[in-house]
């Protein structure tokens, strides 16, 4: 098996190779949450880059619960003019005979205060990050949970109708579905909380109803935490059980990830708590692919294809993951922000992708001490995200990356863009 090998999914759909652009937040929707020419240009560039499948960034089902200003939103039935904008986007994103899947999400309590000071969540448990960026969440009523399920199903159906070739339900990284799954953030005592079966009910109902809405031949995938990496949170053994339930419901692909805003293991930050699974090797913390060992252990419990994202940079590591059976699809994120042709290069024999975050090289030399002080590593890793936001903005707006952009300039650009977007949206 090589990176160029096709992948046939349980539903019968075929991905032309084993590389996927992972979901990354774009922030390029218009103030109504609709696709823009910039978003269309961005995905045409990524389609030309050679990946067999592209995953969109968060498409939100509720305009009051955005992951950030600039998210695409499907929170109602779209009219024909709005659908035309989506079709322009999906046509560009599938222009290289590749797949384009929509990542569908609801931020829940991980919604910034500037968007919603009182977001809905399974329980009134506030995000445990200092700085006051997140508001006080309000526990959802039972009828509101049913409305959220209907919102996910509507978005799934709409995405199929406007030209996406598959969908991914975002159940990881501390967003709403992940919040329901975790006993740290779901302390409900009704049918939506308590046992794992109850905590997984939201996700399972979304999948069950979505499958009914789009039929058996349309790919439905789920992004799921291998673990939250927090004491008392969603543990690896819970994840394996949920994967088994999802397989029974006909899910075609699981993307294995991990962490939340409070424990951002998805960023590869050192110093995170170890996983609660003794069968996972200690090498996970230091090896190139963060979640490979979790996926390999998960493979022992399920037969459906697994996608692994996080840390891959060399072709050798990617092929090893495929050949060992730990992964069926390799997700690439940050490298494709500045080098969107990365998949094509790998398929043509390139040995590795550039890693811009090495040694915090994106910061001025005078701040090199950031990488040496353990307490500051997390803050530095979050700050570097803005540089990648800046590259996505540049690709969408100009067609080219801006590798000379500084982290601080990217942060200012992002803040200004967010404020302008919210100002226009609120009129």
C-alpha positions in Angstrom: 0.0 0.0 0.0 1.3 3.5 -1.0 0.1 7.0 -0.7 -1.1 6.7 -4.3 -3.4 3.7 -3.5 -7.1 4.4 -3.8 -9.3 3.8 -0.8 -12.8 2.3 -1.1 -15.2 3.2 1.7 -17.9 1.0 3.1 -20.6 3.0 1.2 -18.8 2.3 -2.1 -17.3 5.7 -2.7 -13.6 5.7 -3.7 -11.0 8.2 -2.7 -8.3 8.4 -5.4 -5.3 8.4 -2.9 -4.5 8.2 0.8 -3.9 11.9 1.4 -6.5 14.3 2.8 -6.4 17.9 3.5 -7.5 18.1 7.1 -10.2 20.4 8.3 -8.8 23.9 9.1 -10.9 26.9 10.0 -10.8 29.4 7.1 -12.6 32.5 8.4 -13.5 33.5 4.8 -17.3 33.3 4.8 -19.2 36.6 4.3 -21.1 38.1 7.2 -24.2 36.0 6.4 -22.1 32.9 6.7 -22.1 32.2 2.9 -19.1 31.1 0.8 -17.2 33.9 -0.9 -15.0 34.0 -4.0 -12.0 33.9 -1.6 -13.2 30.6 -0.2 -13.7 29.3 -3.7 -10.2 30.3 -4.8 -8.7 28.7 -1.7 -10.3 25.3 -2.4 -9.4 25.4 -6.1 -5.8 25.8 -5.0 -6.1 22.9 -2.5 -7.9 20.7 -5.1 -5.0 21.4 -7.5 -2.6 20.4 -4.7 -3.2 16.7 -5.3 -5.0 15.4 -2.1 -7.6 12.7 -2.8 -10.0 14.3 -0.4 -10.4 17.8 1.1 -12.2 18.4 4.4 -13.8 21.8 4.8 -13.4 23.9 8.0 -16.2 24.1 10.5 -19.6 24.6 8.8 -21.7 25.7 11.7 -25.4 24.7 12.2 -26.1 27.6 14.6 -25.1 31.2 13.9 -25.0 31.9 17.6 -22.4 29.2 18.3 -19.5 29.9 15.9 -16.0 28.5 16.4 -14.9 32.0 15.2 -16.1 34.9 13.1 -16.0 34.0 9.4 -17.3 30.5 9.7 -19.6 29.1 7.0 -23.1 28.7 8.4 -26.0 26.5 7.4 -28.7 27.1 10.1 -31.8 27.2 7.9 -33.0 26.1 4.5 -31.0 28.0 1.8 -32.6 29.8 -1.1 -31.4 29.2 -4.7 -29.0 32.2 -4.7 -27.4 31.0 -1.5 -27.1 27.5 -2.9 -25.4 28.8 -6.0 -22.6 30.2 -3.9 -22.1 26.8 -2.2 -22.1 25.1 -5.7 -19.4 27.5 -6.9 -17.4 26.5 -3.8 -17.9 22.7 -4.2 -17.3 22.8 -8.0 -13.9 24.4 -7.3 -13.1 22.0 -4.4 -13.8 18.9 -6.6 -12.2 20.2 -9.8 -9.3 17.7 -9.7 -11.6 14.6 -9.5 -11.0 14.6 -5.8 -13.6 14.5 -2.9 -14.7 17.5 -0.9 -16.4 16.7 2.4 -18.1 19.2 4.6 -17.1 19.2 8.3 -20.3 20.0 10.2 -20.1 21.4 13.8 -21.6 23.3 16.7 -19.2 25.0 19.0 -21.2 24.7 22.2 -19.4 26.3 25.1 -16.2 26.8 23.1 -17.8 29.8 21.5 -15.9 33.1 22.0 -17.6 35.7 24.2 -17.4 38.2 21.4 -19.8 35.9 19.4 -22.0 34.8 22.3 -21.5 35.6 26.0 -23.9 32.8 27.1 -23.5 29.8 24.7 -25.6 26.7 25.2 -23.8 23.5 26.3 -24.7 20.1 27.8 -24.2 21.6 31.3 -23.2 25.0 32.7 -19.5 24.2 32.9 -17.3 27.1 31.8 -14.2 26.6 29.6 -11.3 26.4 32.1 -8.9 28.8 30.3 -7.9 32.1 31.9 -8.3 35.4 30.1 -12.1 35.8 29.9 -12.4 34.8 26.2 -15.3 32.5 26.9 -18.6 33.3 28.5 -20.8 31.5 31.0 -22.5 28.6 29.3 -26.2 27.7 29.8 -27.4 24.1 30.0 -29.5 23.0 27.1 -33.2 22.1 27.5 -34.3 18.7 26.1 -36.3 20.3 23.3 -33.2 22.4 22.3 -31.1 19.2 22.0 -33.7 17.8 19.6 -33.5 21.0 17.5 -29.7 20.6 17.4 -30.1 17.1 16.0 -32.5 18.4 13.4 -29.9 21.2 12.6 -27.1 18.7 11.9 -29.4 16.6 9.7 -30.5 19.6 7.7 -26.9 20.7 7.2 -25.9 17.2 6.1 -28.8 17.0 3.6 -28.1 20.5 2.3 -24.4 19.7 1.8 -25.2 16.7 -0.3 -27.6 18.8 -2.4 -25.0 21.6 -3.1 -22.2 19.3 -4.3 -20.2 18.1 -1.3 -19.2 14.5 -1.9 -19.4 13.5 1.8 -19.7 14.9 5.3 -17.8 14.7 8.6 -19.6 15.2 11.9 -17.2 17.0 14.3 -17.3 15.1 17.5 -13.8 16.1 18.8 -11.7 18.9 20.2 -14.2 20.0 22.9 -17.0 21.2 20.6 -20.6 20.5 21.4 -20.7 16.7 20.6 -17.4 16.3 22.4 -18.8 18.2 25.3 -21.7 15.7 25.5 -19.4 12.7 25.4 -17.1 13.9 28.2 -18.2 13.4 31.8 -16.2 16.5 32.8 -18.5 18.8 30.7 -21.7 16.7 30.7 -23.0 16.4 34.2 -26.7 16.0 33.2 -28.9 13.6 35.0 -31.4 13.0 32.2 -31.3 10.7 29.1 -28.5 12.9 27.6 -26.1 12.4 30.5 -24.7 9.9 33.0 -23.8 6.6 31.2 -21.7 6.6 28.1 -24.7 5.4 26.1 -26.6 8.5 27.2 -23.7 10.8 26.6 -23.2 9.4 23.1 -27.0 9.7 22.3 -26.6 13.1 20.6 -23.9 11.8 18.2 -25.6 8.5 17.5 -29.0 10.2 16.8 -27.3 12.6 14.4 -25.7 9.8 12.5 -28.8 7.6 12.5 -31.0 10.4 11.2 -28.4 11.7 8.7 -28.0 8.3 7.2 -31.7 8.1 6.7 -31.7 11.6 5.1 -28.9 11.0 2.5 -29.0 7.3 1.8 -26.5 4.4 2.1 -24.1 5.5 -0.7 -23.2 9.0 0.6 -20.0 9.1 2.8 -20.6 10.0 6.4 -17.6 10.2 8.7 -17.0 11.3 12.3 -14.1 13.1 13.9 -13.6 11.7 17.3 -11.2 12.2 20.2 -9.1 9.2 21.1 -9.1 10.8 24.5 -9.6 14.3 26.1 -6.2 14.0 27.9 -7.9 15.3 31.0 -8.5 13.4 34.2 -12.1 12.3 34.4 -12.7 13.1 30.8 -13.6 11.1 27.7 -11.2 8.2 27.9 -9.7 5.9 25.2 -11.8 2.9 26.2 -14.9 5.2 25.9 -13.8 6.2 22.4 -13.4 2.5 21.3 -16.9 1.7 22.5 -18.4 4.7 20.6 -16.5 3.7 17.5 -18.1 0.3 17.7 -21.6 1.9 17.9 -20.8 4.2 15.0 -19.6 1.2 12.9 -23.0 -0.5 13.5 -24.7 2.6 12.2 -22.8 2.6 8.9 -20.3 5.3 9.4 -17.7 5.2 6.6 -14.6 6.7 8.2 -13.4 7.8 11.7 -10.8 10.5 12.0 -8.8 9.9 15.2 -7.8 13.0 17.0 -7.6 14.2 20.6 -7.7 17.1 23.1 -9.8 20.2 23.7 -9.1 23.9 24.1 -8.2 23.2 27.7 -5.8 20.4 26.8 -4.8 21.1 23.1 -3.0 17.9 22.3 -4.1 18.4 18.7 -1.4 21.2 18.5 1.3 18.8 19.6 2.1 20.8 22.7 4.5 19.1 25.0 3.6 18.5 28.7 0.1 17.2 28.2 -1.2 14.5 30.5 -0.7 11.0 29.2 -3.6 9.0 27.7 -5.6 6.8 30.0 -4.8 3.7 27.8 -1.9 1.5 28.9 -1.8 -0.3 25.5 -0.8 3.0 23.8 3.0 3.3 23.5 4.9 6.2 25.2 6.3 7.0 21.7 3.1 8.8 20.9 4.3 11.8 22.8 7.4 12.2 20.8 6.9 10.6 17.5 5.9 12.4 14.3 2.3 11.4 14.2 0.6 12.2 17.4 -2.4 9.8 17.3 -1.0 6.8 15.3 -0.7 4.5 18.3 -4.3 5.3 19.4 -5.5 4.5 15.9 -3.6 1.2 15.8 -5.1 0.2 19.1 -8.5 1.2 17.9 -8.1 -0.9 14.7 -8.2 -4.0 16.9 -11.8 -3.1 17.8 -13.2 -2.0 14.4 -13.0 -2.7 10.7 -14.0 0.7 9.2 -11.3 2.9 7.7 -9.4 5.3 10.0 -7.9 8.7 9.2 -5.1 10.0 11.3 -4.1 13.7 11.4 -1.5 15.5 13.4 2.2 15.9 13.1 2.9 14.0 9.8 5.6 15.6 7.8 7.7 12.8 6.1 6.5 10.4 3.5 8.3 7.5 5.3 6.2 8.1 8.5 3.0 8.3 6.4 3.7 5.1 4.5 4.7 3.3 7.7 1.3 4.3 9.3 -0.5 2.9 6.2 1.6 -0.3 6.0 1.2 -1.1 9.7 -2.5 -0.8 9.5 -2.7 2.1 11.9 -4.2 4.4 9.3 -6.1 4.1 6.0 -6.0 7.8 5.3 -3.4 10.5 6.2 -4.6 13.9 7.2 -2.4 17.0 6.4 -3.2 20.3 8.0 -0.7 23.1 8.7 1.8 22.2 5.9 -0.9 22.9 3.3 -1.4 26.4 4.5 1.8 27.7 3.1 2.6 24.8 0.7 -0.7 23.8 -0.8 1.0 21.5 -3.4 2.3 19.3 -0.6 0.3 16.2 -1.5 1.3 16.4 -5.1 5.0 16.6 -4.1 4.7 13.6 -1.8 3.0 11.6 -4.5 5.8 12.5 -6.9 8.5 11.2 -4.5 9.3 14.2 -2.2 10.6 12.9 1.1 9.1 15.5 3.5 7.0 18.6 3.9 8.4 21.8 5.4 7.6 22.3 9.1 7.4 26.0 9.8 6.8 25.7 13.5 10.1 24.0 14.1 12.0 25.8 16.9 9.4 28.5 16.9 11.2 30.0 13.9 8.2 32.2 13.1 8.9 34.4 16.1 11.6 37.1 16.1 15.0 35.7 17.3 14.8 37.9 20.4 11.8 35.7 21.5 13.5 32.4 21.0 13.3 31.8 24.8 9.6 31.0 24.4 10.6 27.5 23.3 12.8 27.0 26.3 10.3 27.8 29.0 7.7 25.1 29.5 5.1 27.3 30.9 5.1 29.5 27.7 5.1 26.7 25.1 1.3 26.4 25.1 0.9 30.2 24.6 3.5 30.2 21.8 1.8 27.3 20.1 -1.6 29.1 20.2 0.1 32.2 18.9 1.6 30.4 15.9 -2.0 29.5 14.8 -2.5 33.1 13.7 0.4 32.7 11.2 -1.5 29.8 9.6 -4.7 31.8 9.6 -2.7 34.5 7.8 -1.5 32.0 5.1 -5.1 30.8 4.6 -6.2 34.4 4.2 -3.4 35.1 1.7 -4.2 32.0 -0.4 -7.9 32.9 -0.5 -7.4 36.6 -1.2 -4.4 36.6 -3.4 -3.8 33.0 -4.6 -0.4 32.9 -2.9 0.9 32.3 0.6 2.7 35.1 2.5 5.6 33.3 4.1 7.2 36.6 5.2 4.2 37.4 7.5 5.2 37.6 11.1 3.1 36.0 13.9 2.3 39.4 15.4 1.2 40.8 12.0 -1.0 37.7 11.5 -2.5 38.2 14.9 -3.4 41.8 14.2 -4.8 40.9 10.8 -7.0 38.1 12.3 -8.3 40.4 15.1 -9.2 43.1 12.6 -10.9 40.7 10.3 -13.0 39.3 13.2 -14.0 42.7 14.4 -15.0 43.8 10.9 -16.9 40.6 10.2 -18.9 41.0 13.4 -19.6 44.7 12.8 -21.0 43.9 9.4 -23.0 41.0 10.6 -24.6 43.0 13.4 -25.2 45.9 11.0 
